[in-house]
Amino acid sequence: MITDRRGYRDTEQVGQTQRKLGEMILRFDAAHQCGNVTCLYNTTNWWIQKLVDNPAQAAALTAAPDRGDYFL
């Protein structure tokens, strides 16, 4: 769990919630945590990981004109 109902009650709590989320993202390892399951988002997770590992590719992304996003 990232936070409870108090996680967004004021600026200080929002900052703590954001730090906690950032730490969780940095610790997350899809190869380890999703290695033994079939995940609906497995392909998308690996695509995102490649973007994290290669910032130049992330910078080159453009939104799909018909949807206004990258992959949904």
C-alpha positions in Angstrom: 0.0 0.0 0.0 1.3 3.4 -0.9 -0.8 5.4 1.5 -4.0 5.4 3.5 -6.8 8.0 3.4 -4.6 10.6 5.0 -2.0 10.5 2.2 -3.3 13.6 0.4 -4.7 15.7 3.3 -2.0 18.4 3.1 1.2 19.4 1.3 3.4 17.5 3.8 1.4 14.3 3.4 1.4 14.6 -0.4 5.2 14.9 -0.3 5.6 11.9 1.9 3.2 9.9 -0.4 5.2 10.9 -3.5 8.5 9.9 -1.8 7.1 6.6 -0.8 5.8 6.0 -4.3 9.1 7.0 -5.8 11.0 4.6 -3.5 8.6 1.7 -4.5 9.2 2.4 -8.2 12.9 2.4 -7.8 12.8 -0.9 -5.9 10.4 -2.6 -8.4 11.9 -5.3 -10.5 9.5 -6.8 -13.0 11.8 -9.7 -13.8 11.8 -10.7 -10.1 8.3 -9.7 -9.0 6.5 -10.8 -12.1 8.8 -13.7 -13.1 6.5 -16.5 -12.2 3.1 -15.1 -13.3 1.4 -14.3 -16.5 0.6 -10.6 -16.3 -1.8 -8.9 -18.6 0.6 -6.0 -18.7 3.8 -7.9 -19.1 4.6 -6.6 -22.5 3.8 -3.0 -21.5 5.9 -3.4 -18.3 8.9 -4.5 -20.4 8.3 -1.6 -22.8 8.3 0.9 -20.0 11.4 -0.7 -18.5 13.2 -0.3 -21.9 12.2 3.4 -21.8 13.6 3.8 -18.3 16.8 2.1 -19.3 17.1 4.2 -22.5 16.0 7.8 -21.8 16.6 8.9 -25.4 13.9 6.5 -26.6 11.5 8.0 -24.0 12.3 11.5 -25.2 11.5 10.5 -28.8 7.9 9.3 -27.9 5.0 11.1 -29.5 1.3 10.7 -28.5 -1.0 8.8 -30.8 -3.0 11.5 -32.6 -6.3 9.6 -32.4 -5.9 8.9 -28.6 -3.7 11.6 -27.2 -1.6 9.0 -25.3 1.3 6.7 -25.9 0.0 3.2 -25.7 -3.6 2.8 -24.5 
